Amino acid sequence: MDFDETPQEAAFRAECVQWLEANLPPDGSGRDQTAITISDPEVENAYVARCKAWQRTKYDGGWGSITWPVEFGGKGLSGIHDGIFKEEEAKRVEATGVFAVGIGMAGPTIIAHGTDAQKERYLPAMLKGEEVWCQLFSEPVAGSDLGGLRTAAVRDGDEWVVNGQKVWTSGAQYSDWGILLTRTDPDQPKHRGITYFLVDMTTPGIEVRPLVQITGAAHFNEVFLSDVRIPHENILGGVNAGWGPIMTTLSNERALIGGSTTRTRFEELAKLAHQTGGDRDPAMRQELAKAYTRMEIMKYQGYRMRTAASRGELPGPESSTMKLAISLHFGETGDLVMAMNGASGMLHADSARDEGRWQYEFLGQWASRIGGGTDDIQRNTIGEKVLGLPPDIRVDKGVPFREIPS
């Protein structure tokens, strides 16, 4: 694990800072809100527009992606460099979130598994900020058990007709394209017979319905697909060969979530403790010390992931470790800030301290604890892939999917 920056990395950080300071968005940093916290559609549309404008600015300046290969518009640099840029960007600009699925997940999957025509069609538009992507994976009965998906695709000439339902789709309401998983051969076992499509979200038959969360935001959606026709050329990785691209996407998703910065800095927790008197409570001080320790551990876990990426290693089980750590941290921190707020924690929005920011910290934890694979799924991955524990008994392994009871 590398802790100290080399002279070259320090020089790259200085270059990042110089470029960012010279190219900050004219309408401010937008650090007050992120896509997952917005409940007003007009505010959301403005946020998406800011994200697109900032992504185009980065692309024009040669900063569209740090790690994508140069031939696809990226800088072709290491994960260390990507982490440095994102650290400095996060200090100054928040309007980046709507491209997490596209540039962070769909893009690397298309690079790894796509045809030349697919790379030429989708990657430039993605990197320029012209097209936003969403992830159509989870279903009402296939979330953690993704191999149990039942959305069906049947071939009809040069097209595939898709029927089914997806759920918990982040940003579907403003996305232009989606990465879609379908069942194309129910006679094969559950993890086979799956095909990975690239789908235009304006295709007739796609209906997006928002899911209003307990925070009041409607970042997630359920998506219904009724006789949706997708060209055969939009298949990624081959018919019935979707599990390979799926694993590439999920590895990048977990690394993306695990590598994200925490919503709250320790200095902000300490300030809240001082305002509420929590810093004079011995038990609360212990919880603050635990929060500080968790943040430091995650920082060093991030160094480990960056070091692996700089060596050209794909995200592996360590991404599950980091993802689990940050999810549990959100839960512990949510409980802590509510304890410090005391009875005022029952207030809402403008009536609450800091306009309800701490209530959201508590209520919003479940988005990261469920999305990208639940905490329990991450524990299974760590147990099997890292600790070498025996895997769960799977009675449906090797059984044709159509024979599995629904």
LOBAKE-378958 format. One line per field, with one value per residue (C-alpha): residue number from 0; x, y, z. Coordinates in pm, 1 decimal, padded with zeros to 6 digits. Example, Ala and Ser with C-alpha at 12.3 -4.5 7.8 and 13.67 -1.06 7.14 Angstrom:
% LOBAKE-378958
pos <- c(0,1)
x <- c(01230.0,01367.0)
y <- c(-00450.0,-00106.0)
z <- c(00780.0,00714.0)
This chain:
% LOBAKE-378958
pos <- c(0,1,2,3,4,5,6,7,8,9,10,11,12,13,14,15,16,17,18,19,20,21,22,23,24,25,26,27,28,29,30,31,32,33,34,35,36,37,38,39,40,41,42,43,44,45,46,47,48,49,50,51,52,53,54,55,56,57,58,59,60,61,62,63,64,65,66,67,68,69,70,71,72,73,74,75,76,77,78,79,80,81,82,83,84,85,86,87,88,89,90,91,92,93,94,95,96,97,98,99,100,101,102,103,104,105,106,107,108,109,110,111,112,113,114,115,116,117,118,119,120,121,122,123,124,125,126,127,128,129,130,131,132,133,134,135,136,137,138,139,140,141,142,143,144,145,146,147,148,149,150,151,152,153,154,155,156,157,158,159,160,161,162,163,164,165,166,167,168,169,170,171,172,173,174,175,176,177,178,179,180,181,182,183,184,185,186,187,188,189,190,191,192,193,194,195,196,197,198,199,200,201,202,203,204,205,206,207,208,209,210,211,212,213,214,215,216,217,218,219,220,221,222,223,224,225,226,227,228,229,230,231,232,233,234,235,236,237,238,239,240,241,242,243,244,245,246,247,248,249,250,251,252,253,254,255,256,257,258,259,260,261,262,263,264,265,266,267,268,269,270,271,272,273,274,275,276,277,278,279,280,281,282,283,284,285,286,287,288,289,290,291,292,293,294,295,296,297,298,299,300,301,302,303,304,305,306,307,308,309,310,311,312,313,314,315,316,317,318,319,320,321,322,323,324,325,326,327,328,329,330,331,332,333,334,335,336,337,338,339,340,341,342,343,344,345,346,347,348,349,350,351,352,353,354,355,356,357,358,359,360,361,362,363,364,365,366,367,368,369,370,371,372,373,374,375,376,377,378,379,380,381,382,383,384,385,386,387,388,389,390,391,392,393,394,395,396,397,398,399,400,401,402,403,404,405)
x <- c(00000.0,00134.6,00072.4,00290.0,00254.1,00547.1,00685.3,00498.4,00169.3,00219.7,00281.9,-00039.9,-00234.5,-00100.9,-00203.7,-00554.5,-00589.9,-00470.2,-00715.1,-01009.4,-00955.8,-00939.7,-01252.3,-01500.8,-01867.6,-01983.1,-02305.9,-02121.7,-02008.1,-02355.8,-02240.0,-02574.4,-02751.7,-02684.6,-02907.2,-03011.4,-03137.7,-03347.0,-03727.1,-03823.4,-03837.3,-03732.2,-03431.7,-03350.3,-03361.7,-03131.8,-02893.6,-02883.7,-02812.6,-02524.4,-02383.2,-02395.9,-02233.5,-01954.7,-01889.7,-01859.9,-01617.8,-01405.2,-01417.6,-01312.9,-01023.1,-00910.6,-01038.1,-01352.8,-01216.5,-00883.5,-00869.2,-01041.3,-00791.7,-00668.1,-00824.6,-01168.4,-01118.7,-00967.8,-00626.3,-00525.7,-00386.4,-00398.7,-00651.2,-00412.2,-00446.5,-00824.3,-00845.9,-00634.3,-00852.7,-01176.6,-01047.0,-00974.0,-01293.6,-01508.1,-01370.0,-01500.1,-01782.9,-02076.1,-02250.2,-02106.3,-02346.2,-02564.0,-02272.6,-02185.6,-02368.3,-02254.5,-01889.5,-01829.2,-02006.8,-02154.2,-01849.3,-01589.3,-01820.5,-01858.7,-01481.7,-01426.9,-01702.8,-01837.2,-01791.0,-01596.6,-01926.7,-02068.9,-01759.6,-01771.4,-02143.8,-02176.9,-01845.8,-01790.4,-02147.1,-02115.5,-01787.4,-01904.0,-02196.3,-02452.3,-02616.6,-02698.7,-02727.9,-02919.9,-02895.9,-03189.7,-03080.2,-03285.6,-03640.2,-03906.8,-03792.7,-03432.8,-03230.3,-02960.7,-03021.1,-02964.0,-02955.3,-03325.2,-03428.8,-03744.9,-03765.2,-03789.2,-03651.3,-03772.1,-03610.0,-03819.9,-03601.7,-03342.9,-03510.2,-03578.0,-03914.5,-03875.1,-04140.2,-04087.0,-04031.0,-03722.9,-03704.0,-03474.7,-03345.7,-03149.8,-03206.2,-03426.4,-03646.3,-03371.4,-03164.1,-03117.5,-02987.9,-02992.6,-02797.9,-03062.4,-03050.3,-03299.6,-03375.1,-03329.2,-03307.6,-03508.4,-03387.6,-03038.9,-02941.9,-03022.3,-02682.3,-02675.3,-02931.8,-02904.3,-02840.9,-02711.6,-02872.1,-02807.6,-03151.2,-03271.2,-03492.2,-03722.2,-03819.1,-04198.9,-04320.7,-04089.3,-04272.6,-04084.1,-04261.6,-04087.1,-04052.1,-04078.8,-03841.1,-03876.3,-03648.5,-03905.0,-03678.0,-03769.0,-03425.1,-03522.4,-03782.0,-03966.6,-03950.3,-04205.6,-04115.4,-04410.4,-04330.4,-04017.2,-03830.8,-03449.9,-03222.7,-03009.5,-02700.7,-02760.5,-02657.5,-02337.8,-02120.0,-02334.9,-02667.3,-02696.9,-02348.9,-02449.4,-02297.1,-01946.6,-02048.5,-02266.4,-01964.8,-01764.5,-02044.7,-02098.6,-01727.7,-01708.6,-02029.6,-01899.3,-01567.0,-01756.2,-01973.4,-01688.8,-01453.2,-01693.4,-01619.9,-01838.1,-02117.3,-01994.9,-01644.4,-01533.7,-01496.8,-01869.9,-01950.0,-01728.1,-01903.7,-02244.3,-02121.1,-02006.6,-02340.9,-02549.1,-02326.4,-02234.3,-01865.4,-01921.0,-02089.1,-01835.2,-02045.6,-02093.0,-01721.9,-01655.6,-01892.0,-01716.3,-01383.7,-01529.0,-01651.4,-01305.8,-01150.0,-01391.9,-01308.9,-00936.2,-00978.6,-01178.8,-00911.7,-00648.3,-00879.6,-00910.7,-00531.6,-00531.1,-00788.1,-00600.6,-00273.6,-00433.7,-00584.0,-00249.3,-00104.5,-00368.9,-00568.9,-00947.1,-01170.1,-01190.0,-01324.8,-01160.7,-01430.2,-01689.3,-01489.2,-01483.5,-01848.4,-01951.5,-01734.5,-01886.2,-02241.4,-02194.7,-02033.3,-02341.5,-02557.1,-02341.3,-02305.4,-02678.4,-02748.3,-02481.8,-02611.2,-02966.6,-02844.6,-02663.6,-02974.5,-03188.7,-03558.4,-03494.4,-03414.3,-03791.1,-03812.5,-03808.0,-03666.1,-03658.3,-03776.0,-03473.3,-03111.1,-02914.2,-03239.2,-03281.5,-02938.9,-02889.7,-03230.5,-03138.2,-02805.0,-03004.9,-03286.8,-03068.6,-02834.0,-03040.8,-02971.7,-02607.2,-02673.4,-02907.1,-02792.7,-02501.5,-02552.7,-02683.5,-02459.4,-02528.7,-02435.3,-02105.7,-02042.4,-02104.7,-01858.9,-01593.7,-01647.2,-01619.9,-01369.5,-01141.3,-01167.9,-01215.3,-01524.9,-01749.9,-02018.5,-02387.2,-02566.1,-02746.7,-03015.4,-03103.6,-02751.0,-02747.5,-03129.0,-03297.7,-03441.4,-03795.0,-03798.6,-03716.4,-04033.4,-04134.0)
y <- c(00000.0,00343.8,00624.1,00908.0,01080.5,01058.4,01385.4,01307.2,01258.4,01577.3,01761.0,01609.6,01732.7,02082.5,02057.1,01948.3,02238.0,02488.1,02366.0,02340.9,02688.8,02830.0,02649.3,02644.1,02670.2,03033.8,02956.8,02846.7,02511.7,02370.0,02203.1,02265.0,01965.8,01640.1,01432.1,01192.7,01467.8,01679.3,01665.5,01959.4,01863.7,02212.9,02206.6,01859.1,01968.7,02259.6,02023.6,01785.2,02081.2,02191.5,01837.7,01823.2,02164.6,02076.2,01740.9,01916.2,02164.7,01876.5,01699.7,02011.2,02056.0,01694.2,01592.9,01400.7,01078.5,01024.9,00645.0,00579.0,00491.8,00782.1,00640.2,00677.0,01032.7,00968.8,01052.9,00687.8,00742.7,00529.9,00501.0,00705.0,00995.7,00950.8,00965.6,01280.7,01459.0,01352.8,01469.6,01815.6,01827.4,01731.4,02030.0,02265.8,02113.8,01889.8,01885.6,01553.9,01288.3,01214.7,01057.6,00797.4,00516.3,00621.9,00717.9,00513.7,00188.9,00163.4,00321.2,00079.8,-00213.2,-00100.9,-00052.0,-00406.6,-00591.1,-00366.6,-00382.1,-00111.1,00031.0,00045.7,00216.3,00472.8,00538.6,00559.9,00655.0,01003.0,01119.5,00987.2,01162.1,01490.5,01500.5,01472.0,01148.7,01037.7,00667.1,00460.7,00099.7,-00135.2,-00436.0,-00490.9,-00628.9,-00678.0,-01042.8,-01005.5,-00755.2,-00918.4,-01238.3,-01073.4,-01411.8,-01445.9,-01169.5,-01237.6,-00951.4,-01143.7,-01064.9,-01261.3,-01223.4,-01102.0,-01071.8,-00799.2,-00683.2,-00814.9,-00761.2,-00696.9,-00724.7,-00688.6,-00453.4,-00296.6,-00113.4,00117.4,00270.0,00582.1,00879.5,00700.4,01010.5,01213.1,00939.3,00909.0,00549.4,00247.8,-00072.9,-00346.4,-00710.6,-00959.4,-01331.9,-01464.7,-01841.7,-01981.5,-02334.7,-02246.1,-02214.7,-01883.1,-01718.9,-01811.0,-01730.3,-01360.2,-01093.5,-00741.0,-00466.9,-00097.9,00064.6,00406.7,00530.6,00711.6,00380.9,00328.5,00098.0,00230.0,00388.4,00549.7,00593.8,00779.1,00621.9,00889.7,00807.0,00882.2,01184.0,01335.2,01293.2,01072.8,00975.0,00610.6,00480.8,00171.2,00115.4,-00087.0,-00233.0,-00333.7,-00476.1,-00262.2,-00325.6,-00312.5,-00360.5,-00675.7,-00457.5,-00313.1,-00638.0,-00606.4,-00916.3,-01157.2,-01339.3,-01535.6,-01411.4,-01122.1,-01245.2,-01134.0,-00773.2,-00784.2,-00863.9,-00584.2,-00337.1,-00450.0,-00440.2,-00083.2,00006.5,-00120.1,00052.2,00371.2,00359.7,00244.9,00504.1,00792.4,01049.9,01046.2,01300.3,01455.3,01558.7,01503.5,01878.1,01911.4,01641.8,01818.4,02149.2,01987.8,01832.6,02175.3,02335.6,02067.2,02006.0,01659.2,01740.9,01757.7,01416.2,01133.4,00873.9,01107.3,01182.6,00809.6,00790.8,01087.9,00910.4,00601.9,00815.5,00968.7,00620.5,00492.2,00784.3,00721.3,00348.7,00426.8,00670.8,00398.9,00148.7,00402.8,00413.6,00035.4,00049.0,00326.8,00137.8,-00170.6,00041.9,00208.7,-00138.6,-00206.7,-00443.0,-00450.7,-00380.4,-00703.9,-00817.4,-00516.9,-00302.4,-00499.7,-00435.2,-00062.5,-00054.9,-00232.5,-00000.7,00316.5,00178.5,00087.7,00426.4,00601.9,00403.1,00471.9,00838.7,00876.2,00743.0,00970.5,01295.0,01213.2,01144.5,01479.5,01661.6,01507.4,01596.6,01852.1,01557.5,01516.6,01850.2,01877.3,02097.4,02469.1,02398.8,02180.2,02266.8,02333.5,02306.6,01936.4,01830.7,01591.3,01431.5,01349.6,01208.4,00959.2,00881.4,00874.2,00600.8,00322.0,00430.4,00326.5,00033.8,-00131.1,00003.7,-00164.5,-00485.2,-00496.2,-00512.2,-00885.3,-00950.1,-00769.7,-00987.5,-01300.2,-01177.8,-01099.8,-01434.1,-01638.0,-01437.0,-01301.2,-01533.5,-01850.6,-01960.0,-02221.6,-02063.9,-02072.9,-02389.1,-02311.3,-02568.2,-02397.6,-02414.1,-02596.6,-02613.5,-02469.5,-02133.1,-02219.0,-02505.6,-02280.4,-02204.0,-01839.0)
z <- c(00000.0,-00096.1,00156.3,00032.6,-00298.7,-00532.8,-00670.0,-00992.9,-00806.4,-00608.6,-00935.7,-01076.6,-00772.8,-00828.8,-01194.0,-01088.5,-00846.5,-01105.2,-01368.2,-01128.7,-00988.5,-01340.6,-01461.6,-01172.9,-01280.3,-01306.9,-01113.8,-00801.9,-00673.0,-00615.3,-00294.2,-00123.7,-00280.3,-00461.9,-00687.8,-00413.8,-00179.8,-00419.6,-00395.4,-00620.2,-00994.4,-01104.0,-00872.6,-00999.4,-01364.5,-01283.2,-01104.3,-01403.2,-01631.7,-01407.2,-01409.7,-01789.7,-01825.7,-01580.3,-01748.1,-02085.6,-01932.2,-01802.7,-02139.4,-02331.6,-02091.0,-02124.4,-01777.4,-01877.5,-01729.4,-01561.2,-01601.5,-01935.1,-02211.4,-02419.0,-02735.9,-02575.3,-02452.5,-02111.2,-01974.2,-01942.6,-01592.8,-01277.9,-00997.7,-00783.5,-01024.7,-01041.2,-00661.2,-00649.7,-00905.0,-00733.5,-00395.9,-00528.7,-00737.0,-00434.8,-00242.9,-00507.3,-00715.9,-00624.9,-00964.2,-01082.1,-00954.1,-01256.7,-01447.0,-01182.4,-01366.0,-01711.5,-01676.8,-01361.0,-01452.8,-01804.5,-01968.9,-01826.1,-01910.5,-02272.7,-02294.7,-02165.7,-02353.4,-02629.5,-03003.9,-03186.4,-03312.7,-02959.7,-02823.6,-03102.6,-03054.5,-02675.6,-02514.8,-02664.9,-02591.1,-02238.5,-02171.8,-02326.3,-02084.5,-02361.9,-02243.3,-01888.2,-01806.4,-01551.5,-01431.4,-01497.4,-01292.6,-00974.1,-00982.7,-00713.3,-00668.9,-00790.7,-00594.9,-00387.8,-00588.5,-00923.7,-01099.4,-01022.8,-01264.1,-01467.1,-01715.3,-02043.2,-02388.9,-02692.4,-03032.3,-03323.9,-03632.8,-03581.7,-03261.9,-02912.2,-02742.5,-02368.5,-02096.3,-01723.2,-01432.4,-01276.0,-00945.1,-00743.2,-01065.9,-00972.4,-01199.3,-01453.5,-01473.2,-01640.4,-01807.6,-02182.4,-02186.3,-01958.8,-01903.7,-01896.9,-01786.0,-01930.3,-01925.0,-02279.4,-02217.9,-01923.4,-02002.6,-01877.5,-01507.4,-01341.2,-01386.4,-01753.1,-02014.9,-01924.9,-02187.4,-02125.8,-02339.6,-02397.2,-02417.3,-02527.1,-02242.0,-02488.3,-02653.6,-02665.1,-02389.3,-02113.9,-01820.9,-01532.2,-01198.2,-00913.2,-00568.8,-00299.7,-00016.4,00352.6,00296.6,00057.1,-00244.7,-00541.6,-00665.2,-00720.3,-00964.4,-01072.9,-01448.6,-01644.5,-01984.6,-02203.3,-02548.6,-02564.4,-02888.9,-02873.2,-03179.3,-03175.1,-03219.2,-02871.1,-02699.3,-02496.3,-02467.3,-02667.0,-02634.8,-02306.5,-02209.4,-01986.1,-01661.5,-01759.4,-01828.5,-01514.2,-01296.0,-01457.3,-01387.6,-01027.4,-00945.4,-01070.2,-00885.2,-00551.1,-00605.2,-00693.1,-00378.1,-00157.3,-00297.2,-00250.9,00014.5,00324.0,00331.3,00657.1,00757.1,01115.0,01163.8,01099.5,01357.7,01611.1,01540.6,01593.1,01919.4,02040.8,01946.6,02120.4,02421.0,02303.6,02342.4,02720.0,02738.6,02801.5,02616.6,02319.1,02309.7,02280.0,01982.6,01823.0,01869.3,01699.5,01408.7,01367.7,01375.9,01109.8,00883.7,00918.0,00847.1,00533.6,00423.8,00439.7,00272.9,-00005.0,-00032.7,-00074.0,-00354.1,-00528.7,-00503.3,-00662.3,-00938.6,-01006.1,-01068.7,-01330.4,-01107.5,-01154.2,-00850.4,-00649.4,-00312.0,-00146.7,-00309.0,-00108.8,00208.5,00141.4,00038.3,00358.9,00569.8,00428.9,00456.1,00822.5,00882.6,00744.6,00985.7,01291.8,01202.7,01142.6,01491.1,01639.8,01488.9,01597.2,01952.6,01957.2,01831.2,02103.3,02091.2,01815.3,01591.7,01549.1,01366.2,00987.9,00711.6,00798.7,01153.9,01225.0,01293.8,00972.5,00769.2,00843.9,00722.1,01016.7,00980.2,00622.7,00741.6,00948.5,00705.1,00393.2,00514.7,00359.1,00002.6,00035.0,00269.9,00018.3,-00318.7,-00494.5,-00296.5,00059.6,00365.6,00397.2,00034.4,00090.0,00395.2,00186.6,-00077.8,00183.3,00355.8,00037.5,-00168.0,00104.9,00403.9,00201.5,00393.2,00230.0,00010.5,00088.8,-00018.1,-00343.3,-00417.0,-00746.3,-00887.1,-01220.6,-01235.4,-01548.6,-01454.2,-01566.1,-01310.2,-01014.0,-00811.7,-00829.2)
